[in-house]
Amino acid sequence: MNDGTLDFTANEMPFSDEELTELALAAAPITTLADDAVPWGGGENRPPSLLPSWYMPSPSYRVRGHWTRAIVITLIVGFLVIDAFGLCITSGFLSFA
């Protein structure tokens, strides 16, 4: 490997699909876990989740000012009012649906 690129093409792969399949089928399955096993990406200060953090990290956000929340709430209420009166604004112009 060189700079994160592979040095061989698909025709020069070190293993064929058949060899990889044979190796996978010959491997012994893991049926039990050790008593002291810990999950990947888990920690004592992380809340429990169904997916590990390396697979799908929890979303991060910044707390924004109150004006952002007011704008979002105003837009949502505006669209609900337009919908409640049976109007349509899909094309950008307010019209009867």
N, C-alpha and C positions, 0 to 999 in steps of 0.2 A: 504494500500500500504506500501511496505517495501523495501527501497533501489531501488525504481523504478520498482519493480517486483510486480505482482498481487498476492494477497493472496488466490485467489479462482480459480477453474478450470472452463472449459467450461460448465460442468454440474451444477455448483453452481453459475452461473451468477446471479446478482441481478435483472436483467430484461430479459425477453424472447424477441425474435425477434418480436413476435406479440404485446407485450406490448409497445415496442419501436415504432413500426409502428403506433399503435393507438395514442400514445402520439404525434408523429410527425404530423399526420393528424389532430389532435384536436387543434394544436397550431395555433394561429392567425398569418397570414402572415404580414410582414412589408411592407406596400405599399408606405409609404412616409418617407422621412428623415427630420430631424430637419434642420432649416436654418443654425445653427451653427455647423453642423456635419463636422468632419474632417476625412480624410482617415487614415487607420491604417498604421503606418510606414512612413507616410508622414511628411514632415517638410518644413519649409520655405526655407531651404538651399539645399533641394534635388530637382533634376530635375524631371519633371513629367514623369511618365511611365505608361504602361498599367498594369503591375503587381506590387503588393506591395513588398517592400524590404524584408519583413520577408518570403515571398514565394519564391522569386528568387532574391537574392541580385545582385547588379551590379558587374561585374567582376573587380577584383583588379589586378594590375600588377605593377611590378617594372620597372623602366627605366634601361635598361641594356646598356652596352658599345656599341660602334660602331662596334666592332669586331663581336658581335653576329649578328647584322643586316647584316654585310658583308657575314658571313658564310651562313645565310639563303638565301640571295639573290643569292649567288653563286650556291647553291644547286638547287634552283628553275630554274635559267638560264641554268644550266647544264642539268637538266631533259627536259627542253623545247628544247634545242639543239638536244639532243638524239632523242626526238620525232619528231622534224622537219626533221631529216635525215632518218626517217622511221626505226629507230633501236629500239631494245627491250632490256631492262635491268632488266626485272622482275625476272629472276632466279639468278641474280647477275653477269651474264656474258653478255657482250655486243654482240648482234647478230642481224641479219636481221629479221624483223618482218614478 
